[in-house]
Amino acid sequence: MSLSYWRMPERLIDEPDEFVRWSRAAIMVARNADAAKADKTKRRPKAAPKL
């Protein structure tokens, strides 16, 4: 599990509406990346053992 993250821009502290939009976009990106990662691992066939 990766724990890397981006910090919230400081300007969003004083702009609650913009903060909500930024947060929703960040969550959507994270979910899409997670789904793409899951799809990639499902499609990859297991390699035959080397002799």
N, C-alpha and C positions, 0 to 999 in steps of 0.2 A: 504494500500500500504506500502510495506516495503522499508525503505531507507538505509538498511545496505549495506555496500560495502567493498571491499578490496582495499587497496592502491596499486598503480602500483610499482613494484620493481624499486628501484633507478637506477639499472644497465641499465634499458631500456632507460633512458634519452640519453645515448650516443650511443645506438644501434637502429637506426630507423627501420631496417628490423625486428629485433626481437620484437620491440614494436608493429609493425603492426601484426605480428603473434600472439602475446600475446593478443592484443586487439580483434582480430577476434575470437580467442578461447573464450575469456570472453563474447563476445556478443552472441556467439553460445550457451554457457552454460546458459546464462540468458534467451534466447529465448526458449530453451528446457525446462527449469524449469517453465517458464510461461505457455507453452503449456501443460506440464504435470499437472500443477495446474488446468488449465481450463478443461482438460479431466476428472480429478478426481471429480470436482464439477458437471460436466454434468452427470456422471454415478451414482452419489449418489441419490437414491430416497428420497423424502421427508418423514420424519417420520410421522406416524399417531399421531394425537393429543392425549395426555393422558387425560383420564377422571377422 
